[in-house]
Amino acid sequence: VTITVDPAATKPGAFRTLRDGFAEATKRLAAGAGVRVVIRPGVYRESVSDFRLADGAGKTATLIIEGVPGKTVISGADVYAASAWTPEGDGLFSHPWTHEFGN
């Protein structure tokens, strides 16, 4: 089974997020099917740090993760318009941080 992850969804049936693509891969592996996850270039504003195989998954099926050549960025960061940044001098810019977590 080939699962394509493409944030631009240029291919019919492609998952737009890594999370959804890997969730589908986990289901297929748990059912004993070999899975190939193809990650297309683009910007993924998410993380996959919580991707876990169920107990026993992958022992009878193969998981292949393949990247398509091109620029791929995986970042949990939010996108802010250039106008939302305040120049601080010496090439540094700032933006208000309104959250109670992180640095």
C-alpha positions in Angstrom: 0.0 0.0 0.0 1.4 3.4 -0.9 0.2 6.4 1.1 1.1 9.9 -0.3 1.4 12.9 1.9 1.2 16.2 0.0 0.4 19.5 1.6 -0.7 20.9 -1.7 -2.8 17.8 -2.4 -1.7 17.7 -6.0 -2.4 13.9 -6.3 -5.9 12.6 -5.8 -6.2 10.6 -2.6 -3.2 12.3 -1.0 -3.2 13.2 2.7 -2.6 16.9 3.3 -0.9 16.3 6.7 1.8 14.0 8.0 -0.4 13.2 11.0 -3.2 11.9 8.8 -0.8 10.0 6.5 0.9 8.3 9.4 -2.4 7.6 11.1 -3.5 5.7 8.0 -0.1 3.9 7.8 -0.5 2.8 11.4 -3.9 1.3 10.7 -2.6 -0.6 7.6 0.5 -1.9 9.5 -1.7 -3.1 12.4 -3.7 -5.1 9.8 -0.5 -6.7 8.5 -0.1 -4.7 5.3 3.2 -3.4 4.1 3.2 0.4 3.8 5.2 2.9 1.8 4.7 6.5 2.9 5.7 9.0 0.2 6.3 12.5 1.5 6.0 15.2 -1.2 7.9 18.5 -0.9 6.1 21.4 0.9 5.8 23.0 4.3 4.3 20.9 7.0 3.3 23.0 10.1 3.0 20.1 12.4 5.1 17.4 14.2 5.0 13.7 14.1 6.7 13.1 17.4 3.7 11.2 18.7 3.8 8.6 15.8 3.8 5.2 17.5 3.4 1.7 16.1 0.9 -0.4 17.9 2.3 -3.4 19.7 3.3 -6.0 17.1 2.8 -3.7 14.1 5.7 -3.7 11.8 6.9 -7.2 13.0 5.0 -8.8 10.1 4.8 -5.9 7.7 7.3 -3.4 6.3 7.2 0.4 6.7 9.1 2.4 4.1 9.2 6.2 4.4 10.3 7.9 1.2 10.9 11.5 0.5 10.4 13.0 -3.0 13.3 15.2 -4.0 12.6 18.9 -3.3 12.4 21.3 -0.4 10.5 19.9 2.6 10.1 21.8 5.8 8.6 20.3 9.0 7.8 23.0 11.5 5.2 23.4 14.2 5.5 27.2 13.8 2.6 29.5 12.9 2.8 31.7 9.9 2.9 35.4 10.5 2.7 38.0 7.7 5.8 40.1 7.3 3.8 43.2 8.4 3.2 41.5 11.8 6.9 41.6 12.7 8.6 44.6 14.5 12.2 45.4 13.4 14.5 45.5 16.4 17.7 46.5 14.5 20.7 44.6 13.3 18.5 42.3 11.2 16.4 41.1 14.2 12.6 41.2 14.3 10.2 40.4 17.1 6.6 39.3 17.4 4.4 39.1 20.5 4.2 35.7 22.2 0.8 35.4 23.8 1.0 31.7 24.8 1.9 30.3 28.3 4.2 27.6 26.9 7.6 27.4 25.2 10.4 29.9 25.4 
